[in-house]
Amino acid sequence: MQITEEFAYDNKIVKAFFYATLIWGIVGMLVGLIISLELFLPNLSSGIPWLTFSRLRPLHTNAVIFAFVGNGMFMGIYYSLQRLLKARMFSDKLSWTHFWGWQGIIVCAAITLPLGYTTSKEYAELEWPIDILIAIVWVIFAINFFGTIKKRREHHLYVAIWFYISAVVTVALLHIVNSIELPVSFLKSYPVYAGVQDALVQWWYGHNAVAFFLTTPYLGLMYYFLPKAANRPVYSYRLSIAHFWALIFLYIWAGPHHLLYTALPDWTQSLGMVLSVMLIAPSWGGMVNGLLTLRGAWDKVRSEPVLKFMVVALTAYGMATFEGPTLAVKSVNMISHYTDWTVAHVHVGALGWNGFLTFSMFYYLIPRLFNRELYSKKLANFHFWISTLGILFYAVPLYWAGFTQSLMWKQFNIEGYLVYPNFLETVTAILPSYMLRSLGGTLYLIGVIVMAYNLIKTIKTGEYIGDEKVIAPPLIAKEIHVDGFWHRTLERKPVLLTVLALVAVAIGGLVEMIPTFIVRSNIPTIKSVKPYTPLELQGRDIYIREGCNTCHSQMVRPFRSETERYGEYSKAGEFVYDHPFLWGSKRTGPDLAREGKGNKNYKSDDWHYNHFMDPRSTSPGSIMPAFTWLAEDRIDIASTPGKIKAMKKIGVKYQSGAVASSIDDLKSQAHDITLGLNASGIKVKEDREIIALIAYIQRLGTDILNEKEKENETK
């Protein structure tokens, strides 16, 4: 007689993550809609600092990635893991600590990012105390996750769990390495990496945050929910094995494709490009395995909302993972990078893959958790079609905008001059596309609100099952014999599987980072490059606080179209004192790397002052908001010695006595700038933030000019 045990699945934690996903999803998408409007209605922020595009944009990305997709991921994992392992979660207390800890992190982000507390690193903007909190909460999740695996009643770890394991260990690795920073104050820090090395680490993290937070756990969820909804087994077990190991091994190498044609060493760029192209095979392996799982069940796609959303999600995944390697090819990247093409690509993945897969989980889970049919399939179908239209109206205009702007940047006339030397011309030409993008976002959000109504009506008339009682035989401690393919043995050894997954993801990062950090020839030094003055450093921190790098790059690529527009192309040695690097990833405004005194695009101090106060007074048609508070807010002068001291600790070569004299040096430079502005008829006090920001901008690109002057003197 077989012995069985009675236990209960914890559905309460699943329900909590469902509500969090729904609420934060609506918030994140609403913020996205607002900032899309600000791109053609620049006065929409009404002079309120925390409502500007550049401060809200990281809030939007963090809310969608970590709040909406993150909570959706946890919802699906907590539901599927218990059932795949035939065990309740390891600890209810850890489950709830994880839930409230994660919501606390989101609230901290929602408060600090609009207030300008940011590291400036994309998808890792949160400051050091929140970084520590993220690490603690993730460890709590990991203990609960692996604890559940240990107490399981099922020997075999299903393919979905392999993907969960890879996400748990890799996200921890990425977060820790990318968050090594030196605190300066409670909510201010500098990364220990500088310039090229900082860029490499950041995009190793940034690309793989997409891979191991937005992709691999969601592939695991697809492997669970799609066969369940279709009532079909996964198409190919062996394809899932090849797809899993190839994907996690190759993904980690691909980060440098975000830095093609920059000052990153060329060998790293090429390595990132080649491995990115190879990535298409395992990525499509997952898509094919998912779609072919529906063989014999395609008739259900017409009537079942779960499958309908799942099919579009997989299609979007296939499109995004074909486009990603394509964009990693240098000849394509030279056109797409810094344009809205990349924004469209990212949103096909976020709205189509993550969004639609999350919605399919909602439509699968809520009727089961509340033990009733979905309130209305008609509303679910309306949600499907309006959100699909939303994706099309969002993505297609942005692809058009990306092509248009890139071609305008690079167009020369027959005399050899740029046809559009004024960057603003290339911005105003794509404003209609921005308007259509907002329409697409509105349609998508309407669909989500309709879904929320449908699910809440389902919940209100259903019968909730918080603890779902089940019975299952206990795990037999020693398995005598394992039949089948060799990989099945590994699937019963979670520790070995975890170690091998960690090794697979660690190799790529080590091969790319170690030589970049220890081989000095990778970053040739430039003697004329000096540390920022105290006032310039304060100005740089204000530049970071306001999110200027969201719209302006600081990287002139070695193309004639860019050197004609901006000046000398950027060198690795220019950035050795940049903690953090500020190369940017999108040019909503022009590049600023050569904006300082003596450069081709130099503008006077009073021009910059007037530009910040009213951008359209100096640049008619500009979509940049006014930053009037910079003329009112005082520089935090008292923090200057601490900042210089911190910079020295992380390798910036300030002279002895620089800390002690920093405040006097700052005031002296501010005094000179203010005198010049006063002479131009501008009345501003010398302790205002706008003075520091002008000082920083006037410094950009000047070091390389000094080097050229020295070369000319030598000749």
Secondary structure, DSSP 8 states (H G I E B T S, - for coil): ----EEEEEE-HHHHHHHHHHHHHHHHHHHHHHHHHHHTT-GGGGTT-GGGSHHHHHHHHHHIIIIIIIHHHHHHHHHHHHHHHHTS--S-HHHHHHHHHHHHHHHHHHHHHTTTT-----TT--S-HHHHHHHHHHHHHHHHHHHHHHHT-S-SS--HHHHHHHHHHHHHHHHHHHHT-EEEEETTEEEESS-HHHHHHHHHHHHHHHIIIIIIHHHHHHHHHHHHHHHT---S-HHHHHHHHHHHHHHHTT-GGGGGTTSSS-HHHHHHHHHHHHHTHHHHHHHHHHHHHTTTT-HHHHTT-HHHHHHHHHHHHHHHHHHHHHHHTSHHHHHHHTBSHHHHHHHHIIIIIIIIHHHHHHHHHHHHHHTTS--S-HHHHHHHHHHHHHHHHHHHHHHHHHHHHHHHHHH-B-TTS-BS--SHHHHHHTTHHHHHHHHHHHHHHHHHHHHHHHHHHHHHHTS---SEEEEEE----SS-----SSTHHHHTT-HHHHHHHHHHHHHHHHHHHHHHHHH-GGGS---TT-----HHHHHHHHHHHHTTGGGT------S-HHHHHHT-S---GGGGTT-SS----SB-SS---TT-STTSTT---HHHHHHHHH-HHHHSTT------GGGGTSB--GGGHHHHHHHHHHTT----TTTTTTHHHHHHHHHHHHHHHHHHTT----TTBHHHHHHHHHHHTTHHHHHHHHHHHHH-
